[in-house]
Amino acid sequence: MNVAELALTSLSDGEHVSIIFEGKEYSNYQMDRAARKLGNALKKLGVKKGDRVILQMPNSPEVIQSFQAIWKIGAIVVPINYQIGAQETEYIYKDSGAKIVITAQEYMDKVRQAKLNSSNIENIIVISNDKIKDALSYGWLMEDASETLEILETADDDIAALVYTSGTTGNPKGVMQTHHALYYTAKKVQETSHYSMDAVNMAMLPLCHSYGIGAMNSTNLRTHGKTVILRQFNVEQLFSSIEKYKVTSVAAVPTMYIYMLNYSDYKKYDLSSVKHYICGSAPLSVDTWKQFKEKFGGEIAEGWGLTEACANNSVNPVDGLKKVGSIGKPMIGMKMKIFDDKEKELPPGKEGEIVLRGPMVMKGYWNQPEATAEVIREGWLHTGDIGYVDEDGYYFITDRKKDIIIKGGENISPRAIEEILYSHPCVAEAACIGVPDPVYGEDIKAFVVLKPDRKADSSEITNYCEGKLKKFFMPKEVVILREMPKTLVGKILKKELRKM
């Protein structure tokens, strides 16, 4: 079974518009024809079953065509954050052993530099019809390629995608996602959430990411669904696209919802078509959830997932009870539990590590059997997220295991302090870390970003926390930043804050 077979569902009920990008419409037949032509072009370049092909480009229809082409011929897709630095790019090129890079023209300098130090890269394909030095034109390759291509049969356990973790600590690790895991995940996402067969989805999160894989595969199961693609996130473009195309489902990260809240002219757009607002990737503050509902009327369904488990593991019901601050219930087919340090299951209300089990879990880390054995033990994936489950089966994350601050021997959750900071009327974003302290071992340092046109100094924010936090939990220092260091999908990089 090949995960590319999911696209056959979309093709089964006739031709329809499936992609809208920068005002241009693409039908499901056009997208499939392009994928078949690209698959043949890649085969002509020597790409075989099991070879790795890197995708390193911003959102566009070509990203989706490339995923499908690579899978159809049994190769492995390696999606890369196009914003990462040259050193990390070079590391992934070497570690993956990829033969081909498909990229956009504006990133050619970075790609060329990484290729110089990566002897395995044979060809660079650029999304362009122009002739480019040291590269092949995507358009020219497609012109010369045949449209006839059969989907290559693959085993369930064959690797479909090699997705590198964001590298929040150390070098990124390549997560091996199998054909069966991705196929199964798409089916269970649809089964869990019951999205309409003609849903109109907004894709503004990066498609060269686990999000893109999940969104594409799930959408393929909707016979008349379409996706509006934004090249990158822009609030005004988002709101105008929702109004123009009657978007029904928006998936975003907390940072994006904060920008939406801070956009003053939102009333000039009709956003009434949106039935579902989905949030993931990073914790959504309770205060942001409440403000969003008050301003826009929609209840954000917060979900959660790890790249190591195909990024779709739990969600609040999109049409049911949403518990604010919860990551929801496990997706159908996913087992979730709370374990203590001795790997014993804990009862509801007791805090421990969230563990996962099921077909969605990765095959392992690429070329890292020891790292794989550290996180997958007796069939359970140890996520590193600390939390609890309530009596109704809703899960709550209280913090990342590696982010816990140990002050004077007491474990302190940064999340609890961050929630107080988010409730300050001037604070848009907040993050807390532990810093070395000669007395306590570690003390608390807070970083905040202020809302546009709001003013506050560090002492004012510190004073605000007094009375709301125990003295022992008070930040020793509050630093105001213009912006937070983040991953491509908006997750705050605490390792960068620690460097500060």
C-alpha positions in Angstrom: 0.0 0.0 0.0 1.3 3.4 -1.0 0.1 6.6 0.7 -0.2 8.2 -2.7 -3.3 6.0 -3.2 -5.2 8.4 -0.9 -5.4 10.9 -3.7 -7.5 8.3 -5.7 -10.4 9.2 -3.5 -10.4 12.8 -4.6 -10.1 11.7 -8.2 -13.0 9.2 -7.9 -15.9 11.6 -8.2 -15.0 13.6 -11.2 -13.0 16.8 -11.9 -13.3 19.8 -9.5 -11.3 22.7 -8.2 -9.0 21.4 -5.4 -6.4 24.1 -5.0 -6.6 27.9 -5.1 -3.4 29.8 -5.0 -2.8 33.5 -5.7 -6.1 33.8 -7.6 -5.5 30.8 -9.8 -7.6 27.6 -9.6 -6.1 24.1 -10.0 -8.4 21.0 -10.5 -7.7 17.7 -8.8 -7.1 16.2 -12.3 -4.5 19.0 -13.1 -2.7 18.3 -9.8 -2.5 14.6 -10.4 -1.4 15.0 -14.0 1.5 17.3 -12.8 2.5 14.8 -10.1 2.6 11.9 -12.7 4.8 14.0 -15.0 7.1 15.0 -12.2 7.4 11.4 -11.1 8.5 10.4 -14.5 11.0 13.3 -14.6 12.5 12.2 -11.3 12.8 8.6 -12.5 14.6 9.9 -15.6 17.1 11.6 -13.3 17.8 8.3 -11.7 15.5 8.5 -8.6 14.6 5.0 -7.4 12.5 3.4 -4.7 13.9 4.4 -1.3 15.9 7.4 -2.6 15.5 10.6 -0.7 14.2 13.8 -2.3 14.3 17.1 -0.4 11.5 19.6 -0.7 12.7 23.1 0.5 10.3 25.8 -0.6 7.5 28.0 0.6 3.8 27.2 0.1 2.7 26.6 -3.5 0.8 24.0 -5.5 4.2 22.6 -6.6 4.8 21.5 -3.0 1.8 19.2 -3.1 2.6 18.0 -6.7 6.1 17.1 -5.5 5.0 15.1 -2.5 2.6 13.1 -4.7 5.3 12.5 -7.4 7.9 11.3 -4.9 5.5 8.9 -3.3 4.1 7.6 -6.5 7.6 6.3 -7.5 8.3 4.9 -4.1 10.9 7.4 -3.1 11.1 9.2 0.3 10.2 12.8 0.7 12.4 15.0 3.0 10.5 18.2 3.7 12.7 21.0 5.1 12.0 24.3 6.7 13.2 26.7 4.0 14.0 29.3 6.7 16.6 27.3 8.6 20.2 28.4 8.4 22.9 27.1 6.1 24.6 24.9 8.8 21.4 23.1 9.6 20.5 22.8 5.9 23.9 21.2 5.2 23.4 18.8 8.1 20.1 17.5 6.8 21.5 17.2 3.3 24.3 15.0 4.5 22.3 13.1 7.1 19.5 12.2 4.8 21.8 11.2 1.9 19.3 12.9 -0.5 20.0 12.9 -4.3 17.7 15.6 -5.4 16.6 19.0 -4.0 13.4 20.8 -5.2 13.4 24.4 -4.2 12.3 27.9 -5.0 14.5 30.4 -6.9 14.9 32.8 -3.9 16.6 30.0 -1.8 19.2 29.0 -4.4 22.1 30.6 -2.7 21.5 28.6 0.5 20.9 25.4 -1.5 24.0 25.9 -3.6 26.2 26.4 -0.5 24.8 23.3 1.2 25.3 21.3 -1.9 29.0 22.2 -2.1 29.6 20.4 1.2 27.1 17.5 0.5 28.6 15.1 -2.1 25.4 13.1 -2.3 23.3 15.9 -3.9 23.2 15.2 -7.7 20.6 17.7 -9.0 18.7 20.8 -7.9 15.3 21.5 -9.4 14.0 25.0 -9.2 10.3 26.1 -9.4 10.8 28.3 -12.4 10.5 28.3 -16.2 13.7 30.3 -16.5 17.2 28.9 -17.1 19.1 28.9 -13.9 22.8 28.2 -13.4 23.6 24.8 -11.8 19.9 23.9 -11.7 17.1 22.2 -13.6 13.9 24.1 -14.4 10.7 22.5 -12.9 8.7 23.8 -15.8 11.0 22.4 -18.5 11.2 19.0 -16.8 7.4 18.8 -16.8 7.1 19.7 -20.4 9.3 16.8 -21.5 7.8 14.2 -19.2 5.1 11.6 -19.9 1.7 11.7 -18.1 1.6 7.9 -17.9 2.7 6.7 -14.4 1.5 3.8 -12.2 1.7 4.1 -8.5 4.5 1.9 -7.3 3.5 -0.7 -4.7 5.2 -0.3 -1.4 5.1 -2.3 1.8 3.3 -0.9 4.8 6.6 -0.5 6.7 8.4 1.3 3.9 9.4 4.8 4.7 7.3 7.5 3.0 8.7 10.6 4.7 11.8 11.6 6.6 10.7 14.6 8.6 13.4 16.3 10.7 12.5 17.6 14.1 12.8 21.3 14.6 16.0 21.0 16.5 14.9 22.8 19.6 17.7 21.0 21.4 20.8 19.8 19.5 20.8 18.6 15.9 17.5 17.7 14.3 16.7 14.0 14.1 15.1 12.4 11.0 11.7 10.9 11.9 10.8 7.9 9.7 7.1 8.0 8.9 5.9 4.9 7.0 3.3 4.6 4.2 0.9 2.8 6.5 1.3 5.3 9.4 0.5 8.3 7.1 -2.4 6.4 5.4 -3.8 5.4 8.7 -3.5 8.9 10.2 -5.4 10.5 7.4 -8.2 8.0 7.7 -8.4 8.5 11.5 -8.3 12.3 11.3 -11.3 12.2 9.0 -13.1 9.6 11.2 -12.5 11.6 14.3 -13.4 15.0 13.1 -16.1 14.2 10.4 -15.1 17.1 8.1 -17.5 17.8 5.3 -16.8 16.2 2.0 -16.8 19.7 0.4 -14.9 21.5 3.2 -12.9 24.6 2.1 -9.6 24.6 4.0 -7.1 27.3 4.6 -3.4 26.3 4.3 -1.2 29.0 5.6 1.0 26.9 7.8 4.1 25.5 6.0 3.3 22.7 3.7 7.0 21.5 3.8 6.3 20.2 7.3 4.3 17.5 9.1 1.3 19.8 9.0 1.5 19.9 5.2 1.6 16.1 5.0 -1.3 15.7 7.3 -3.4 18.4 5.7 -2.8 17.1 2.2 -3.5 13.5 3.0 -6.7 14.2 5.0 -8.0 16.6 2.3 -7.5 13.9 -0.3 -10.3 11.9 1.4 -12.9 14.7 0.8 -14.4 14.1 -2.7 -15.2 17.8 -3.4 -13.0 19.6 -0.9 -10.7 22.4 -1.8 -7.7 24.1 -0.2 -6.9 27.8 -0.3 -3.1 28.1 -0.1 -1.3 31.2 1.2 2.3 31.5 0.3 2.9 32.7 3.8 0.8 34.0 6.7 -0.6 37.5 6.4 -3.6 38.5 8.5 -5.2 40.8 5.8 -4.7 38.2 3.1 -6.1 35.5 5.4 -9.3 37.5 6.2 -9.9 38.5 2.6 -9.4 34.9 1.4 -11.9 33.6 4.0 -14.5 36.1 2.8 -13.8 35.5 -1.0 -13.6 31.7 -1.0 -16.0 31.0 1.9 -13.4 29.1 3.9 -14.9 26.7 6.4 -11.8 25.5 8.3 -8.8 27.4 9.5 -5.7 25.7 11.0 -3.3 28.0 12.8 -0.8 28.2 15.6 -1.1 30.4 18.8 1.0 33.2 17.3 -1.3 33.5 14.3 -4.4 33.7 16.5 -2.7 36.4 18.5 -2.0 38.4 15.3 -5.6 37.9 14.3 -6.7 39.3 17.7 -4.5 42.3 17.3 -5.7 43.2 13.8 -7.9 46.3 14.2 -9.8 46.2 10.9 -11.3 42.7 11.2 -14.9 43.9 11.1 -14.6 44.9 7.4 -14.4 41.2 6.5 -17.1 38.6 6.5 -15.7 35.6 8.4 -19.0 33.9 9.1 -18.2 30.9 6.8 -15.6 29.5 9.2 -17.1 26.6 11.1 -13.8 25.3 12.6 -10.8 27.0 14.0 -8.0 24.5 14.8 -4.9 25.2 16.8 -1.7 23.1 17.5 2.1 23.1 17.5 2.4 25.1 20.7 0.4 25.8 23.8 -2.6 28.1 23.4 -3.1 30.3 26.5 -6.5 30.3 28.1 -6.6 34.1 27.9 -6.0 34.0 24.1 -8.8 31.3 23.7 -11.3 33.5 25.6 -10.4 36.7 23.8 -10.8 35.0 20.4 -14.2 33.6 21.3 -15.3 37.0 22.5 -14.0 38.9 19.4 -14.8 36.4 16.6 -17.4 34.1 18.1 -15.6 30.9 17.2 -14.3 28.3 19.7 -10.8 27.2 18.9 -10.4 23.4 19.0 -6.9 22.9 20.4 -5.1 19.7 19.3 -1.7 18.2 19.7 0.6 15.9 18.0 4.3 14.9 17.6 6.2 14.6 14.4 7.2 11.2 15.9 3.5 10.1 15.7 2.5 11.8 12.4 1.6 15.0 14.1 -2.1 14.2 14.7 -2.6 12.6 18.1 -5.4 14.4 20.0 -7.9 17.1 19.5 -10.9 18.8 21.1 -14.1 17.8 19.3 -14.6 20.3 16.4 -18.3 20.0 16.9 -18.6 19.2 20.6 -17.4 20.1 24.1 -14.1 22.0 24.1 -12.2 22.2 27.3 -10.2 25.4 27.4 -6.5 24.6 28.0 -6.9 21.0 27.0 -5.4 19.3 24.0 -8.6 17.2 23.8 -9.1 13.5 23.5 -7.0 10.9 21.6 -7.6 10.5 17.9 -9.5 7.4 17.0 -6.9 4.6 16.8 -4.4 6.4 19.1 -3.7 5.1 22.6 -2.7 7.8 25.2 -1.7 7.3 28.8 0.0 9.1 31.7 3.1 7.3 33.0 5.1 8.0 36.1 9.0 7.7 36.2 8.7 4.0 36.6 6.5 3.6 33.5 3.4 2.8 35.5 0.1 4.2 34.4 -1.3 7.0 36.6 -5.0 7.6 37.4 -6.9 10.7 36.2 -5.8 14.0 37.8 -2.2 12.7 38.5 0.6 14.4 36.6 3.2 12.4 34.6 4.6 11.9 31.1 2.2 11.5 28.2 2.9 8.4 26.2 1.5 7.2 22.9 0.9 3.9 21.2 -0.5 3.0 17.8 0.0 2.7 14.0 0.7 6.5 13.9 4.0 6.1 15.8 7.2 6.5 13.8 9.4 3.6 12.7 12.2 5.3 14.5 14.9 8.0 14.0 17.0 7.8 10.8 20.3 6.1 11.5 19.9 6.6 15.3 18.8 3.3 16.9 20.0 4.4 20.4 17.9 7.6 20.2 15.0 5.5 19.0 15.3 3.1 21.9 15.3 6.0 24.4 11.9 7.2 23.3 10.1 4.0 22.2 10.1 1.6 25.1 7.9 -1.6 25.2 5.9 -0.1 22.3 5.1 3.2 24.0 6.4 6.5 22.6 7.6 8.7 25.4 6.7 12.2 24.3 8.6 14.3 26.9 5.4 16.3 27.6 4.1 16.4 31.1 0.4 16.5 31.8 -2.6 14.7 33.1 -6.0 13.3 32.0 -9.3 14.2 33.6 -12.2 12.0 34.4 -13.8 12.8 31.0 -10.8 11.6 29.1 -9.5 15.1 28.1 -5.7 15.5 28.3 -3.9 18.6 29.6 -0.2 19.5 29.0 1.4 21.3 31.9 4.9 21.5 30.4 7.7 19.9 28.4 9.8 17.6 30.6 13.0 19.3 29.5 11.6 22.8 30.2 10.7 22.2 33.9 12.5 24.7 36.1 14.0 23.1 39.2 14.3 25.9 41.8 15.5 24.9 45.3 14.7 21.3 44.5 11.1 22.1 43.6 9.8 21.5 40.1 8.1 24.6 38.7 6.0 24.6 35.5 6.8 27.5 33.2 3.3 27.1 31.7 1.7 28.2 35.0 3.7 31.4 35.1 3.2 32.1 31.4 -0.5 31.9 31.8 -0.4 34.8 34.3 1.8 36.8 32.0 -0.6 36.2 29.1 -3.4 37.7 31.2 -1.6 41.0 31.4 -3.5 43.4 29.1 -0.3 44.5 27.3 1.3 41.1 26.8 1.0 39.3 23.4 3.4 36.5 24.0 5.3 35.1 27.0 7.9 32.4 27.8 9.7 31.4 30.9 13.0 29.6 31.3 15.3 28.5 34.2 18.6 30.3 34.5 21.5 29.4 36.8 21.3 30.7 40.3 24.0 30.4 43.1 21.4 29.9 45.8 18.5 27.9 44.2 20.4 26.2 41.5 17.9 27.7 39.0 15.7 30.7 39.1 13.0 32.0 36.8 13.5 34.4 33.9 10.5 35.6 31.8 10.5 37.0 28.3 7.4 38.9 26.9 6.4 40.6 23.7 4.0 43.5 24.0 0.8 44.0 21.9 1.0 46.6 19.2 0.5 50.2 20.5 0.7 49.0 24.1 3.4 50.1 26.5 4.7 48.5 29.7 8.0 48.1 31.4 9.5 45.2 33.2 8.7 46.5 36.7 5.0 47.0 35.8 4.7 43.4 34.6 6.5 42.1 37.7 4.2 44.1 39.9 1.2 42.6 38.0 2.4 39.1 38.9 2.6 39.8 42.6 -0.4 38.5 44.3 -1.2 36.2 41.4 1.9 34.1 41.9 3.5 32.7 45.0 6.6 34.6 45.8 8.7 31.5 45.1 7.2 31.4 41.6 7.9 35.0 40.8 10.2 35.7 37.8 13.6 37.0 39.0 13.8 39.0 35.8 11.3 40.1 33.0 12.8 40.9 29.6 10.8 42.7 27.0 11.5 41.6 23.4 10.4 42.9 20.1 9.8 39.4 18.9 10.2 35.8 20.1 12.6 33.4 18.3 10.4 30.8 16.7 10.4 27.7 14.6 8.7 27.8 11.1 5.4 26.8 12.6 5.4 29.4 15.4 6.8 27.4 18.3 8.9 29.6 20.7 12.5 28.4 20.7 13.4 28.3 24.4 17.0 27.2 23.5 17.5 30.6 21.8 16.1 32.4 24.9 18.6 30.5 27.0 21.4 31.7 24.8 20.3 35.3 25.6 
